[in-house]
Amino acid sequence: MEYIKRVTGLKAPSFGIVLLMLFFAPAVASFYFGVQPHVVSSASMQPEINPGDVILTRLIKVSEVNRGEVILLFDNKLQAVQAHRVINVLHNLGTSDITTKGDSNPLEDKLISEPSNQPLQKVVLVVPNVGHVLEATHSSSARYLGGFGLLSIFVIHVIQRVRISKSKNKEKITATKLESVETII
């Protein structure tokens, strides 16, 4: 809080600053720390990762993948990204053979062979149920409602500023009249 006061010069962070921090924090984290959020939509990793959870991933080289880790892969058949656990990995000269499987899936995924220096996304954190909120904010009705809410807050803020300004002007006028009356007396 003290840092915000020093940087902005404000006594308390305004609603606008809080919104700015809320919306840009994920982008900054993604850029500086290489962390990317993804909303889980399937149940293939239950019970550890459930639909509606948000997983945070970071880039690693394929050669750094270890057995037991959860990684993101693109499934050509489904045309979607999936998070599955590495059940076997063999690092050869310049390539890595990786076998993955969803925790609740009965069968292993198809073996993939990737160059060892190829980037890959590794799951580093699971945030339960946040994905439901994020997906709800992407609907058109939520956008209209959110826009109306922000517009309403802005209008209320402007009205309050105008009232405060008028109140200060009345006080100045009253003080000026009192001074002029005192001068006459």
N, C-alpha and C positions, 0 to 999 in steps of 0.2 A: 504494500500500500504506500509506504514511504517513497519507494522508487517511482511509482506512478505520479505521486504528488510532485516530486522533483522534476521529472521529465515533462509533465504537462503543465505544471504550475497551478493545478487545480487542487482545492482542498479535499475533494472527494471525486472519484471517477464518475463522469456523467454516464448516462444511459448509452450514449453514442460510443463512448470509449469501450464500455463493457461489450457492446455488440461487435465492435471492431475486433476486439481481442477474441471473442467467441468464434467469429467467422474466419479470422485469419490465422489463428493458432494452429489449426490442422495443416494449413498450407505451409506455414513456417516450419513446423515439425517435419513435414514431408521433405521440404527442401534441405534443411540443415542436417537432419538426422537420418534421412533416407527411409523414413517410416511411412508406409502407405496404408490407409484403412480400406477394408473390404467388408461388405455386408454378406453374411452367409445366408444362402437360400435353400440349401439342401440338408438332408439329415444324414448324409453319409459318414459324418464324423461323430455322431452321437455316441456316448453321452458327454464327451469332453467339449465338443463344439456343436452348438445347436442352431437351427434356423433362427434368424433374427439377431444372432450375436455379431459383433464386429471384431474382425481379426486385424491386428496390426502386423505388417510384414516389413522386412528390410531385405535389401539386395545382398546376396552373397555369391561367391563363385560356386559352380557345380562341384568343384574339387573340395569344397568345405562342407558338403552335405554329409551328415552322419545318420546312421540307422536310428530310428525312433523319432526323428524330427518330423514336423509337419511342414510341407512345402506347397506352394501354389504351382499348378500346371495347367496348361491350356488343353482342353479336351476337344480335339478336332471333330469328333462325332457329335458331341452336344453343342459345339461352338460356344463354349463357356469355360470360365476359369474354375478350377476345383482345388480344394485344399485336401490333401491326403497325406497319410503318414508313410515315411520311408521304411520299408520292411527289409530291404536289402540294397546295399550299394557296393559296387566294385569299381575302384579307381584304377584304371589302366594307364598306359602311357598316352597322355593327351586326351583321353576320353573317360567318361564315367557312365557306367550302366546302373540305372536306378529302377527299382521295383517299388511301387507304392500301392496302398490299399486304404480305402475308407474304413474306419474302425468298425462301422456297423455293416459294411459290405461283406458278403460271403466269399467273393473272389478277388484275387489280386488284379491290379490294373496291368495293362500291356507294358512290357519292359521298354524303357526309353534309354537311348544312348545319346549323350550330349558331350560336346567339347568341354574339357575341364575348366577352361577359362570363361565359359558362358555364364552370364548372370542368371540368378534364380532367386525367387522370393521365398524367404523362410518366415514362418509364423513365429512372432516373438511375444505376442500378448493376445489374449482373448478377453473382450469386454462383453459380458452377458447382456442380452436383450436391447442394447442400444440401437441395433439395426432396425428394429420396429419403428422407433421414433424417427430415424433418418429416412426410412422409406415413406413414412406418413407425410413428411415434409416435402416430398417430391410430387405429391398429387396436386392437380390443378386447383382443387378446392382449398387445400392447405396453403397454397401460394397466395390465392386471393384473400383468404382469411388473414394470413400473416401480413400481407401488404396492407390490408385494411387496418389491422392492429397497429402496424408501424405508422401509418398515416394518421391514425387517431391519436397516438402518443405524440406525434410531431405537432398536430393541431392544438392539443391540450397544452403542450409546452409553449407554443407561440402565444396562446391566449393568456397563460400565466405571466409571461414576460410583458405583454401589453398591459395587463392589470397592474403589475408592479411598477411599470414605467409611468402609468397614469397616476398611481398613488404617490409616487415620488414627485411628479410635477405638481400635484395638488398641495403637497407639503411645502414645496418651494414657493408656490404662489401665496399660500397662507403666511409663510414666514416673511415674504416680501411685503405683504400688506401690513403685517404687524410692525415691521421695521419702519414703514412709511408713516404709520399712525404714531409710533413712538417719536419719530422725527418731528411730526407736527406738534406734538404735546411738548 
